[in-house]
Amino acid sequence: MTVSRPISHRLTLRSATRADVGAAERLLAACDLPVEDLAELLRDHAADFVVADDPGTPGELAAIAGLEVRGPHALLRSVAVRPEWRKRGVGDELVRHLVCEAESRGLRALYLLTMTAERYFPRLGFERIERDSVPAEIADTREFRSTCPASAIAMCRRVLA
């Protein structure tokens, strides 16, 4: 996926690159999100992530989100927005972009785990599900197996019927 388009009057959404690893890890850590396998995912699948550079802090990201594609499904990963950019629709735009990307790639559903955003994602079409109902391809991801605690809430958004 290659993208470069404005998402606010000051932010432009673009495809991630391997060079974004450090800034992405700092942003996720600042948002209390796991970073354990992020470097590997960005090294091998940077094009599956979208970012917005922080215009006020060169070399830092204002936002990031990505897909970890597994068979006909994907795990929505690392949705993070720097606090000063929240409540401006940036996160919504990142997720909507990735939903469109999933549709264009013919994926059936997006899954996610969250400890803090179970009230945020329903407005973007995600529904809470039982963790044991997740397809094996998704349940086998590092995020499901070990990175996120068993108490994390699983959610799903159907992409294609």
Protein Blocks (a to p, Z undefined) as FASTA:
>chain_A
ZZdddfbfkbccddddfklmmmmmmmmmmnopafklmmmmmmmmmmmpccdddfklghia
fbdcddddehjbdcdehiacdfklgonommmmmmmmmmmmmmmnopabdcdddfklmmmm
mmnopacddfklpcfklmmpmklmmmpcfkbccddddfbZZ
